[in-house]
C-alpha cells in the first residue's frame, strides 16, 4: 500500500496503485485487487500526457523553426526565493479537482486537518475565474529539516464526513498542494526506467467494494544551492508519495505492515507525514521542466507538417488563380472588344456594377468582422507575450487574465473595423452609431450571458469554481468602463477617416443572378470551405482540449503561434478562391459567403468537441455536461468570429484589387 509506483523499479505497481488514463481517454480509474498491476500501460499514458506539457526548448524550436535539439532559457517572470536553514517553508493547499465532474471544491470541504485560521492567498482575476482557491495548511516544514512520522491531527468521522469522502473518491478527485509555488507531483517509474509525473494525488481508492483514504504522505522536496551566486537554498522540486494506513497513532500509522484505512471500519482518522530534503543539480530556472516535459513532440511536428501541406495545396490553388486565370482574364477584359464580343462577354467583369453592393444584414456583418478582429488582436498579442516567456506557469491565472484584459483593450480595433465597413456600405452617421452600439454589446453581451448562467449552475452545485459576484461586477466594470468607451473611440476614429475608395461604382439596378448548380450553393461551398481551416488545426486542438478538460499544463505556445499563422493564411486563401469561383459564375453576393467559407470551420470544431466528449471524457453529471458544452459553444463562437473575419477582409482586398486592374466603360 505504498505510493503509486513511486518506488517501483521493476515496472510493476504496488498493490492498489492507480492505472490512470489521464490524457488518452480520461475514463474511470481501475484498481486491481490482490495482485500487482503492470505499469507499462500506465507509463505509456503518462508519456502521452506529457505531450500536452511543452518544454521551453520546443517553444524556441517552434518560434525559430530550428532543429529539434535547440534549447531555450525558461523565463519565469519573477525572482526566486532563497530560504535559510531552519526557515519555515509554507505548504499551501488548492482546490480538489476531478476530470469526471469538472467541478472543483475547496480543500477543506473534506475533513482534513485545518490550521487555527484559514487564510486565502492573494488571487488575480484569472485565478478567480478558473476557481483556484489557495489556502494555508497546518503542515510544519522547515528548510533542510527532515521529519519522520509526524502527526498532523486526528479527526473524528461521522456519517456525513464519510459520505463526503466516499463521494469524492468515487468521482476520482485529486488533492493539489503547493510549495514555493510548485504544484505537488506524484512520480511514476516505467519499466524502461523513465520517470513521469502526475499532478496532485488521489483522495483515495475503491477496491473490492471497500473505500480507502490516503492519510499518510511523504513530502520529497528538492533544493539547489550555489554559494558563489546567492546565499541560502532554492526549492526546485516537490513530490508527494501518498499512502493509506490505519494506525491509531503516528508510530503505528507509519509502520510498513499497517493495514489500509477502510473508511467503513473506522470512526477516527490519523493524518501523518514525513519530510525528506534532497539536494538537486536542477537550477531554479529549470525547475518547471519536470511538469512541462514533452516526450511526444513528434506529434506536434506531424500536426505542423499536416497544416503546412494543406497550406501548400491552397497556396498553389490561389497562385494558379492569380498568375494564370486571373491574369488572362484581366488581359482579355482590357483589350478593345468588338460589339459582338462585348455582347458575348461573360465572367466576373460583368458584375462590376454589383460587386460592392450592400449585402443583406450589413450591420451584422460589420459587427461580426469587427468583433472577429478584436479576437484576432487578442490572440496575436497573447501568443506574443507567451512565446517570449512572460506568461509563465508559475503565474497561475496569468494567461486567462491577460486574455481578458487584451480582449477589453482590443475593443478599439473592433470599433474601428466595424465603422470602416459601415462606410464601405454607404452608412450614414445614424447607422455608424447603431453599428457601434451593437459592436460594443452584441457578442460581449452574449459571452457574458452564457458565462453568468453557467456560473449560476456551478454555484448551485456548491463548487468553488463559481465566480464570486464581486468578480462578476469587476468584469462588468471592465466591459462598460473600458471596453465600451474604447469601441466608441475606435469607431469614431474609423468614421472620421475618408471612405475606402472603391474601384467601381455600384449600379442603381441590381443585376439578375443566373441559377447556380447544387455544388455552387452557399451551404455546399461553406461546408467544403470550412474543412480546410479545421484540418489545419485539429491535431493541435486535441492538445488544447486535453489541457482544458483534463487539467494539464499547456505551454506549447510556439507551436500554437505557428498554427495560428497557418490558420489565418488558410482562411484567407480558401475565402479568396471560393469568392473568385463565385464571381466567375456572375453571382455578386460574396460578402456573407466569404465570411462563412472560412467561418464554418467552427462547426467542425464543435462537432469535434462532441466527439471528444463521447470518446475521451467520462462526465455523467448534468451540470458538468452543460458546463462542458456551454464553454465549448463559447469557444466555437470565438473561432467562428476569428476565421470568418480573416476570410472576409482577405476577400475584400482581393475583390478590390482585381476590379481595380481592369478598365470599366
VENGI-V422342 format. One record per pair of residues at least 12 apart in sequence whose ideal C-beta (glycine too) atoms are under 7 Angstrom apart, sorted by the first residue. I is the first residue (numbers start at 1). J is the second residue. Records with the same first field share a line. If there is no record, write none. Layout:
# VENGI-V422342
I = J  J
This chain:
# VENGI-V422342
1 = 15  16  243  244  245  260
2 = 14  243
3 = 186  241  242  243
4 = 17  18  186  188
5 = 17  39  188  189
6 = 186  187  241
8 = 39  189
9 = 189
11 = 38  39  40  190  191
12 = 36  38  39
13 = 36  37  39  42
15 = 36
16 = 31  205  207
17 = 37
18 = 31  202  205
19 = 37  41  42
20 = 42  45  198
21 = 45
22 = 45  49  198  550
23 = 45  48  49  52  546  550  552
24 = 45  48
25 = 616
26 = 99  550  616  617  618
27 = 618
28 = 618
29 = 172
31 = 205  206  207
33 = 207  208
39 = 188  190  191
40 = 191
42 = 188
43 = 188  190  191  196
46 = 188  196  198
47 = 196  295  296
48 = 296
49 = 552
50 = 196  293  294  295  296
51 = 294  295  296  299  543
52 = 543  546  547  552  553  554
53 = 291  292  293  294  552  553  555
54 = 292  294  555  556
55 = 289  292  293  294
56 = 72  74  389
57 = 70  71  72
58 = 294  297  556  558
59 = 72  387  556  557  558
60 = 72  558
61 = 558
62 = 558  559  562
63 = 387  558  561
68 = 297
73 = 285
74 = 285  286  288  389
75 = 389  390  392
76 = 285  392  394
77 = 390  392  394  395
78 = 394
80 = 234  284
81 = 180
82 = 230  231  232  233  234
83 = 143  232  233
84 = 143  232
85 = 143  144
86 = 142  143  145
87 = 142  143
88 = 142
89 = 141  142  143  179  180
90 = 136
91 = 137  139  141  177  179
92 = 121  134  135  136  137  177  178
93 = 107  135  137  177
94 = 107  132  133  134  176  178
95 = 107  131  132  133  176  464
96 = 168  173  174  175
97 = 173  174  176  551
98 = 171  172  173  174
99 = 549  550  551
100 = 171  172  618  619
101 = 171  621  624
102 = 549  619  624  627  628
103 = 458  461  463  465  623  624
104 = 131  463  464  465
105 = 463  464
106 = 133  464
107 = 135
109 = 164
110 = 164  165  168
111 = 155  157  161
113 = 138  152  153  155  271
114 = 138
115 = 136  137  138
118 = 135  136
119 = 135  136
120 = 134  135
121 = 134
124 = 397  401
125 = 397  401  404  471  474
126 = 397  398  399  400  401
127 = 396  397
128 = 467  468  471
129 = 400  467
130 = 397  400
131 = 464  465
132 = 396  397
133 = 464
134 = 178
138 = 152  153
139 = 152  273
141 = 275
143 = 233
144 = 233  277
146 = 275  276  277
147 = 274  275
148 = 274
149 = 250  251  253  254  272  274
150 = 250  272  273
151 = 250  270  272
152 = 271  272  273
153 = 271
154 = 268  270
155 = 268  269
156 = 267  268
157 = 267  268  269
162 = 263
165 = 204  211  213  263
166 = 211  263
168 = 203
169 = 203  204  205  206  211
170 = 206
172 = 202
173 = 203
174 = 200  201  202
175 = 200  201  203
176 = 200
177 = 240
179 = 221  235  238
180 = 235
181 = 394
182 = 235  238  287
183 = 199
184 = 200  201  238  240
185 = 197  198  199  238  239  290  291
186 = 198  201  239  240
187 = 239
197 = 290  291
199 = 551
201 = 214  240  242
202 = 214
204 = 244
210 = 262
211 = 263  264
212 = 244  260  261  262  263
213 = 244  261  263  269
214 = 242  243  244
215 = 244  245  261  269  270  271
216 = 243  245  253  254  272  273
217 = 240  241  242  273
218 = 241  274  276
219 = 240  273  274  275  276
220 = 239  241  276  278
221 = 235  237  238  275  277
222 = 236  237  278  280  282
223 = 235  236  277  279  280
224 = 236  280  282  283  284
234 = 284
236 = 280  282  284  287
237 = 280  282  287  290
244 = 260  261
245 = 258  260  261
246 = 258  259  260  261  262  266
247 = 270
248 = 270
249 = 270
250 = 272
253 = 270  272
254 = 272
288 = 393
291 = 393  553
292 = 393  553  555
300 = 556  559
302 = 539
303 = 539  540
304 = 559  562
306 = 539
307 = 536  563  566
308 = 566
310 = 532  535  536  570
311 = 536  566  569  570
314 = 532  570  573  574
315 = 573
317 = 577
318 = 573  576  577
321 = 577  580
326 = 658
329 = 347
330 = 661  662
333 = 349  662
334 = 662  663
347 = 584
348 = 583  584
349 = 662
350 = 586
351 = 511  583  586  588
352 = 504  659  664
353 = 504  506  507  511
354 = 506  507  510  511  588
355 = 504  583  588  655  659
356 = 502  504  506
357 = 506  510  588
358 = 425  426
359 = 589  591  592
362 = 425
363 = 431  434  435  438
365 = 591  592  595
366 = 418  421  422  425  435
367 = 418  435  438  439  442
368 = 595  641  644  645
369 = 417  418  421  645  648  649
370 = 414  415  417  418  439
371 = 414  439  443  641
372 = 641  642  644  645
373 = 413  414  417  645
374 = 407  410  411  413  414
375 = 638  641  642
376 = 642  645  646
377 = 410  413
378 = 403  406  407  410
379 = 564  642
381 = 406
382 = 402  403  406
383 = 557  560  561  564
385 = 402
386 = 557
387 = 557  558  561
393 = 553  555
408 = 478  482  483
409 = 486
411 = 483  486  487  490
412 = 486  487  489  490
413 = 490
414 = 439  487  490
415 = 436  439  486  487  488  489  490  491  494
416 = 490  491  493  494
418 = 435  436  439  491
419 = 432  435  436  491  494  495
420 = 494  500
422 = 435
423 = 495  499  500
424 = 499  500
432 = 491  495
436 = 487  488  491
439 = 487
440 = 484  487  488
443 = 641
444 = 479  483
447 = 634
448 = 479
450 = 630  634
454 = 627  630
455 = 467
457 = 623  626  627
458 = 627
461 = 623
502 = 656
503 = 656  659  660
504 = 659  664
511 = 588
513 = 586  587
514 = 585  586
516 = 585  587
520 = 585
522 = 593
525 = 578  593  597
526 = 593  596  597  600
527 = 600
529 = 574  578  597  598  600
530 = 598  600  601  603  604
531 = 604
532 = 570  574
533 = 567  570  571  574  598  601  643
534 = 601  604  605
536 = 566  567  570
537 = 563  567
538 = 608
540 = 559  560  563
541 = 605  608
543 = 556
545 = 612
549 = 617
568 = 646
571 = 598  643  646  647
572 = 646  647  650
574 = 597  598
575 = 594  597  598  647  650  651
576 = 650  651  654
578 = 593  597
579 = 594  651  654  655
590 = 651  655
594 = 647  648  651
595 = 644  647  648
596 = 644
597 = 647
598 = 643  644  646  647
599 = 640  643  644  647
601 = 643
602 = 636  639  640  643
605 = 636  639
606 = 632  636
609 = 632
613 = 628
